[in-house]
């Protein structure tokens, strides 16, 4: 039986992925930064490497991602890739981000290249912006003031549901049909944030709008919320890329890998409407 270690197993993608792999009959080892409280959980601090060797012992496959809050992704990911290789792991699926391959000096790209050169079987998945951000990261403004506050102008994005990302990862971890390749994952439609707000309004049954704010206003808000300065600047850089139009591209990767169309934003909004209502 295949044993897969899932990093970020308590997150949006990792939790859905772990469930899908178990449904396929795999043994899933769930990595958590907290004290394990459930069978199959292992404690792991990817930032320090504490618990990494023990978590990888006897593992066949690894789903690897960086915890939120870290801008220098390669500093966490490259040691984990090396540890996986040393532990005899066969395959690694790395969660990256769309656009990470634009420059080989980008931290996520440095990790991608290290994995590609490792000799391990590998996949890199590069999703676009998550639909789920609207009921997590951007939720406070919607709940408190009925507004999405972001410095992205009228640019569009091909938002993707994290459940589709998990489903793609599960497919890559249960088949070698797409091995040793990177896949840019998007939804099937492009929306600007005014259109997103209209869909949230319809789903929630109350007015929700979008306000294009200055970059520095978001910077001060993120810093005030306790985000590290380097991670704040990382977020502003990728939001700047969104504003410049780099998130508008649509790919067929989800359809090609899963054999079905990606979840549409309208479906996401209806299913999660209680968060905004």
C-alpha positions as a Markdown table, in Angstrom:
| # | Residue | x | y | z |
|---|---|---|---|---|
| 1 | Unk | 0.0 | 0.0 | 0.0 |
| 2 | Unk | 1.3 | 3.5 | -0.9 |
| 3 | Unk | 2.0 | 5.8 | 1.9 |
| 4 | Unk | 1.9 | 9.6 | 1.2 |
| 5 | Unk | 3.0 | 12.4 | 3.5 |
| 6 | Unk | 0.8 | 15.5 | 3.1 |
| 7 | Unk | 2.3 | 18.7 | 4.2 |
| 8 | Unk | -0.3 | 21.3 | 5.2 |
| 9 | Unk | -2.8 | 18.6 | 5.9 |
| 10 | Unk | -5.0 | 20.9 | 8.0 |
| 11 | Unk | -5.2 | 23.5 | 5.2 |
| 12 | Unk | -7.8 | 24.0 | 2.4 |
| 13 | Unk | -5.8 | 22.0 | -0.1 |
| 14 | Unk | -4.1 | 19.5 | 2.2 |
| 15 | Unk | -7.3 | 18.4 | 4.0 |
| 16 | Unk | -9.2 | 17.8 | 0.8 |
| 17 | Unk | -6.2 | 16.0 | -0.7 |
| 18 | Unk | -5.8 | 13.7 | 2.3 |
| 19 | Unk | -9.4 | 12.7 | 2.1 |
| 20 | Unk | -9.2 | 11.9 | -1.6 |
| 21 | Unk | -6.1 | 9.8 | -1.2 |
| 22 | Unk | -7.6 | 7.8 | 1.6 |
| 23 | Unk | -10.7 | 7.2 | -0.6 |
| 24 | Unk | -8.3 | 5.7 | -3.2 |
| 25 | Unk | -6.9 | 3.3 | -0.6 |
| 26 | Unk | -3.6 | 5.1 | 0.2 |
| 27 | Unk | -2.2 | 5.4 | 3.7 |
| 28 | Unk | -2.0 | 9.1 | 4.4 |
| 29 | Unk | 0.4 | 10.6 | 7.0 |
| 30 | Unk | -0.9 | 14.1 | 7.9 |
| 31 | Unk | 1.8 | 16.6 | 8.8 |
| 32 | Unk | 0.8 | 19.3 | 11.3 |
| 33 | Unk | 2.7 | 22.0 | 13.1 |
| 34 | Unk | 0.6 | 21.4 | 16.2 |
| 35 | Unk | 0.7 | 18.5 | 18.7 |
| 36 | Unk | -0.8 | 15.5 | 16.9 |
| 37 | Unk | -4.4 | 14.8 | 18.1 |
| 38 | Unk | -5.6 | 12.3 | 15.5 |
| 39 | Unk | -4.3 | 8.9 | 14.3 |
| 40 | Unk | -2.0 | 9.3 | 11.3 |
| 41 | Unk | -0.9 | 12.8 | 12.3 |
| 42 | Unk | 2.8 | 13.7 | 12.6 |
| 43 | Unk | 4.3 | 16.9 | 14.0 |
| 44 | Unk | 6.5 | 18.8 | 11.6 |
| 45 | Unk | 8.0 | 22.3 | 11.6 |
| 46 | Unk | 9.1 | 22.8 | 8.0 |
| 47 | Unk | 10.7 | 26.1 | 8.9 |
| 48 | Unk | 13.2 | 24.5 | 11.3 |
| 49 | Unk | 13.2 | 21.0 | 9.8 |
| 50 | Unk | 12.2 | 19.6 | 13.2 |
| 51 | Unk | 10.3 | 16.3 | 12.8 |
| 52 | Unk | 11.0 | 16.1 | 9.0 |
| 53 | Unk | 13.1 | 12.9 | 9.0 |
| 54 | Unk | 10.7 | 11.1 | 11.2 |
| 55 | Unk | 7.7 | 12.2 | 9.1 |
| 56 | Unk | 9.4 | 11.0 | 5.9 |
| 57 | Unk | 10.4 | 7.6 | 7.3 |
| 58 | Unk | 8.8 | 4.8 | 5.2 |
| 59 | Unk | 7.0 | 7.3 | 3.0 |
| 60 | Unk | 6.6 | 6.6 | -0.8 |
| 61 | Unk | 5.3 | 10.0 | -1.9 |
| 62 | Unk | 5.3 | 13.6 | -0.6 |
| 63 | Unk | 2.9 | 16.5 | -1.2 |
| 64 | Unk | 5.0 | 19.5 | -0.5 |
| 65 | Unk | 4.0 | 23.1 | 0.1 |
| 66 | Unk | 5.2 | 26.1 | 2.1 |
| 67 | Unk | 3.2 | 27.2 | 5.2 |
| 68 | Unk | 1.6 | 30.6 | 4.9 |
| 69 | Unk | 3.7 | 33.6 | 6.0 |
| 70 | Unk | 7.0 | 32.7 | 4.4 |
| 71 | Unk | 8.4 | 34.7 | 1.4 |
| 72 | Unk | 11.7 | 32.8 | 1.0 |
| 73 | Unk | 10.0 | 29.6 | 0.0 |
| 74 | Unk | 13.1 | 27.9 | -1.3 |
| 75 | Unk | 14.7 | 28.0 | 2.2 |
| 76 | Unk | 12.0 | 25.6 | 3.5 |
| 77 | Unk | 11.3 | 23.6 | 0.3 |
| 78 | Unk | 14.9 | 22.7 | -0.8 |
| 79 | Unk | 15.9 | 21.0 | 2.5 |
| 80 | Unk | 12.6 | 19.1 | 2.4 |
| 81 | Unk | 13.3 | 17.9 | -1.1 |
| 82 | Unk | 16.8 | 16.8 | -0.1 |
| 83 | Unk | 15.3 | 15.0 | 3.0 |
| 84 | Unk | 12.8 | 13.2 | 0.8 |
| 85 | Unk | 15.5 | 12.0 | -1.5 |
| 86 | Unk | 17.6 | 10.8 | 1.4 |
| 87 | Unk | 14.5 | 8.9 | 2.9 |
| 88 | Unk | 13.9 | 7.0 | -0.4 |
| 89 | Unk | 10.7 | 8.8 | -1.3 |
| 90 | Unk | 9.7 | 8.0 | -4.9 |
| 91 | Unk | 7.6 | 11.0 | -6.0 |
| 92 | Unk | 7.2 | 14.6 | -4.9 |
| 93 | Unk | 4.3 | 16.8 | -5.9 |
| 94 | Unk | 5.2 | 20.4 | -5.2 |
| 95 | Unk | 2.6 | 23.2 | -4.8 |
| 96 | Unk | 4.0 | 26.3 | -6.4 |
| 97 | Unk | 2.1 | 29.3 | -7.9 |
| 98 | Unk | 1.2 | 30.4 | -11.4 |
| 99 | Unk | 3.9 | 32.7 | -12.7 |
| 100 | Unk | 6.6 | 31.3 | -10.5 |
| 101 | Unk | 8.6 | 30.2 | -13.5 |
| 102 | Unk | 8.8 | 33.7 | -14.9 |
| 103 | Unk | 12.3 | 34.1 | -13.4 |
| 104 | Unk | 14.7 | 31.5 | -12.2 |
| 105 | Unk | 15.5 | 33.7 | -9.2 |
| 106 | Unk | 12.0 | 33.6 | -7.8 |
| 107 | Unk | 12.1 | 31.6 | -4.5 |
| 108 | Unk | 9.4 | 29.2 | -5.6 |
| 109 | Unk | 11.1 | 28.7 | -9.0 |
| 110 | Unk | 14.4 | 27.9 | -7.2 |
| 111 | Unk | 12.6 | 25.1 | -5.4 |
| 112 | Unk | 11.0 | 23.9 | -8.6 |
| 113 | Unk | 14.3 | 23.6 | -10.4 |
| 114 | Unk | 15.9 | 21.8 | -7.4 |
| 115 | Unk | 13.1 | 19.2 | -7.5 |
| 116 | Unk | 13.4 | 18.8 | -11.3 |
| 117 | Unk | 17.1 | 18.1 | -10.9 |
| 118 | Unk | 16.8 | 15.8 | -7.8 |
| 119 | Unk | 16.3 | 12.5 | -9.7 |
| 120 | Unk | 13.0 | 12.0 | -8.0 |
| 121 | Unk | 9.8 | 11.5 | -9.9 |
| 122 | Unk | 8.1 | 14.9 | -9.7 |
| 123 | Unk | 5.2 | 17.2 | -10.5 |
| 124 | Unk | 4.9 | 20.9 | -10.0 |
| 125 | Unk | 1.4 | 22.4 | -9.8 |
| 126 | Unk | 1.1 | 26.2 | -10.2 |
| 127 | Unk | -2.4 | 27.3 | -9.4 |
| 128 | Unk | -3.8 | 30.8 | -10.0 |
| 129 | Unk | -5.4 | 32.8 | -7.2 |
| 130 | Unk | -7.8 | 30.8 | -5.0 |
| 131 | Unk | -11.5 | 31.3 | -4.9 |
| 132 | Unk | -11.3 | 30.4 | -1.2 |
| 133 | Unk | -9.4 | 33.7 | -0.5 |
| 134 | Unk | -12.8 | 35.4 | -0.5 |
| 135 | Unk | -13.9 | 33.6 | 2.6 |
| 136 | Unk | -10.5 | 33.6 | 4.3 |
| 137 | Unk | -7.9 | 36.3 | 3.6 |
| 138 | Unk | -10.3 | 38.9 | 2.2 |
| 139 | Unk | -13.2 | 38.0 | 4.5 |
| 140 | Unk | -12.9 | 40.7 | 7.1 |
| 141 | Unk | -13.6 | 43.6 | 4.7 |
| 142 | Unk | -16.6 | 41.8 | 3.3 |
| 143 | Unk | -18.1 | 41.0 | 6.7 |
| 144 | Unk | -17.3 | 44.4 | 8.3 |
| 145 | Unk | -18.0 | 46.8 | 5.4 |
| 146 | Unk | -19.4 | 44.8 | 2.6 |
| 147 | Unk | -16.4 | 45.5 | 0.4 |
| 148 | Unk | -13.5 | 43.6 | -1.2 |
| 149 | Unk | -10.5 | 45.9 | -0.6 |
| 150 | Unk | -7.7 | 45.2 | -3.0 |
| 151 | Unk | -5.2 | 47.2 | -5.1 |
| 152 | Unk | -5.8 | 45.4 | -8.4 |
| 153 | Unk | -7.8 | 47.8 | -10.5 |
| 154 | Unk | -10.1 | 46.2 | -13.1 |
| 155 | Unk | -7.8 | 43.3 | -13.9 |
| 156 | Unk | -9.2 | 39.9 | -14.3 |
| 157 | Unk | -8.2 | 36.5 | -12.9 |
| 158 | Unk | -9.0 | 32.9 | -13.7 |
| 159 | Unk | -9.7 | 32.0 | -10.1 |
| 160 | Unk | -9.5 | 28.3 | -9.1 |
| 161 | Unk | -11.3 | 26.4 | -6.4 |
| 162 | Unk | -8.8 | 24.8 | -4.0 |
| 163 | Unk | -10.9 | 21.6 | -4.2 |
| 164 | Unk | -9.8 | 21.3 | -7.9 |
| 165 | Unk | -6.2 | 21.8 | -6.9 |
| 166 | Unk | -6.5 | 19.0 | -4.4 |
| 167 | Unk | -8.2 | 16.8 | -7.0 |
| 168 | Unk | -5.3 | 17.4 | -9.4 |
| 169 | Unk | -2.8 | 16.6 | -6.7 |
| 170 | Unk | -4.6 | 13.4 | -5.9 |
| 171 | Unk | -4.6 | 12.3 | -9.5 |
| 172 | Unk | -0.8 | 13.0 | -9.8 |
| 173 | Unk | -0.2 | 11.0 | -6.6 |
| 174 | Unk | -2.2 | 8.1 | -7.9 |
| 175 | Unk | -0.9 | 7.8 | -11.4 |
| 176 | Unk | 2.3 | 8.3 | -13.4 |
| 177 | Unk | 0.4 | 9.5 | -16.5 |
| 178 | Unk | 1.5 | 13.1 | -16.1 |
| 179 | Unk | 4.8 | 12.5 | -14.2 |
| 180 | Unk | 7.8 | 14.8 | -14.5 |
| 181 | Unk | 5.9 | 17.8 | -15.7 |
| 182 | Unk | 4.6 | 21.2 | -14.4 |
| 183 | Unk | 1.0 | 22.1 | -14.7 |
| 184 | Unk | -0.5 | 25.7 | -14.5 |
| 185 | Unk | -4.0 | 25.3 | -13.0 |
| 186 | Unk | -6.8 | 27.8 | -13.5 |
| 187 | Unk | -10.5 | 28.1 | -13.6 |
| 188 | Unk | -12.3 | 28.1 | -16.9 |
| 189 | Unk | -13.4 | 31.8 | -16.8 |
| 190 | Unk | -11.9 | 35.2 | -16.1 |
| 191 | Unk | -13.5 | 37.6 | -13.7 |
| 192 | Unk | -12.6 | 41.1 | -12.4 |
| 193 | Unk | -13.3 | 41.9 | -8.7 |
| 194 | Unk | -16.5 | 43.9 | -9.6 |
| 195 | Unk | -17.8 | 40.7 | -11.2 |
| 196 | Unk | -16.7 | 38.6 | -8.2 |
| 197 | Unk | -18.5 | 41.0 | -5.9 |
| 198 | Unk | -21.7 | 40.7 | -8.0 |
| 199 | Unk | -21.6 | 36.9 | -7.7 |
| 200 | Unk | -21.0 | 37.1 | -3.9 |
| 201 | Unk | -23.9 | 39.6 | -3.7 |
| 202 | Unk | -26.2 | 37.2 | -5.4 |
| 203 | Unk | -25.1 | 34.2 | -3.3 |
| 204 | Unk | -25.1 | 36.0 | 0.0 |
| 205 | Unk | -28.3 | 38.0 | -0.5 |
| 206 | Unk | -26.8 | 41.3 | 0.6 |
| 207 | Unk | -24.8 | 44.0 | -1.2 |
| 208 | Unk | -21.1 | 43.3 | -1.6 |
| 209 | Unk | -18.9 | 45.7 | -3.6 |
| 210 | Unk | -15.3 | 46.1 | -4.6 |
| 211 | Unk | -13.0 | 49.0 | -3.8 |
| 212 | Unk | -9.7 | 49.5 | -5.6 |
| 213 | Unk | -7.4 | 50.7 | -2.8 |
| 214 | Unk | -3.9 | 52.1 | -2.9 |
| 215 | Unk | -1.1 | 49.6 | -2.5 |
| 216 | Unk | 0.1 | 51.3 | 0.7 |
| 217 | Unk | -3.3 | 51.1 | 2.3 |
| 218 | Unk | -3.2 | 47.3 | 2.0 |
| 219 | Unk | 0.5 | 47.3 | 3.2 |
| 220 | Unk | -0.5 | 49.1 | 6.4 |
| 221 | Unk | -3.5 | 46.8 | 6.9 |
| 222 | Unk | -1.4 | 43.6 | 6.5 |
| 223 | Unk | 1.4 | 44.9 | 8.7 |
| 224 | Unk | -1.3 | 45.9 | 11.3 |
| 225 | Unk | -2.7 | 42.4 | 11.2 |
| 226 | Unk | 0.7 | 41.1 | 12.2 |
| 227 | Unk | 2.0 | 39.7 | 8.9 |
| 228 | Unk | 5.8 | 39.7 | 8.5 |
| 229 | Unk | 7.2 | 42.6 | 6.5 |
| 230 | Unk | 8.8 | 40.4 | 3.8 |
| 231 | Unk | 5.6 | 38.3 | 3.4 |
| 232 | Unk | 3.6 | 41.5 | 3.1 |
| 233 | Unk | 5.9 | 42.7 | 0.3 |
| 234 | Unk | 5.6 | 39.3 | -1.4 |
| 235 | Unk | 1.8 | 39.6 | -1.4 |
| 236 | Unk | 2.0 | 43.1 | -2.8 |
| 237 | Unk | 4.3 | 42.0 | -5.6 |
| 238 | Unk | 2.0 | 39.2 | -6.7 |
| 239 | Unk | -1.1 | 41.4 | -6.4 |
| 240 | Unk | 0.8 | 43.9 | -8.6 |
| 241 | Unk | 1.2 | 41.0 | -11.1 |
| 242 | Unk | -2.5 | 40.5 | -10.9 |
| 243 | Unk | -3.2 | 44.2 | -11.6 |
| 244 | Unk | -0.8 | 44.0 | -14.6 |
| 245 | Unk | -2.9 | 41.2 | -16.2 |
| 246 | Unk | -0.8 | 38.2 | -15.5 |
| 247 | Unk | -3.6 | 36.3 | -13.7 |
| 248 | Unk | -6.0 | 36.4 | -16.7 |
| 249 | Unk | -4.6 | 33.4 | -18.6 |
| 250 | Unk | -6.8 | 30.3 | -18.8 |
| 251 | Unk | -5.3 | 26.8 | -19.2 |
| 252 | Unk | -6.9 | 23.4 | -19.9 |
| 253 | Unk | -4.9 | 21.6 | -17.2 |
| 254 | Unk | -7.7 | 20.8 | -14.9 |
| 255 | Unk | -9.9 | 19.4 | -17.7 |
| 256 | Unk | -7.0 | 17.5 | -19.2 |
| 257 | Unk | -5.9 | 15.9 | -15.9 |
| 258 | Unk | -9.3 | 15.3 | -14.2 |
| 259 | Unk | -11.4 | 14.8 | -17.3 |
| 260 | Unk | -13.9 | 17.4 | -16.2 |
| 261 | Unk | -14.3 | 21.2 | -16.2 |
| 262 | Unk | -13.1 | 23.2 | -13.2 |
| 263 | Unk | -15.6 | 24.4 | -10.6 |
| 264 | Unk | -17.1 | 27.7 | -11.6 |
| 265 | Unk | -17.0 | 30.8 | -9.3 |
| 266 | Unk | -20.8 | 30.9 | -9.2 |
| 267 | Unk | -20.9 | 27.3 | -7.7 |
| 268 | Unk | -18.2 | 28.2 | -5.2 |
| 269 | Unk | -20.1 | 31.4 | -4.1 |
| 270 | Unk | -23.3 | 29.4 | -3.6 |
| 271 | Unk | -21.7 | 26.7 | -1.6 |
| 272 | Unk | -19.9 | 29.1 | 0.7 |
| 273 | Unk | -22.5 | 31.8 | 0.9 |
| 274 | Unk | -23.0 | 31.6 | 4.7 |
| 275 | Unk | -19.5 | 33.1 | 5.2 |
| 276 | Unk | -20.7 | 36.4 | 3.6 |
| 277 | Unk | -24.4 | 36.3 | 4.5 |
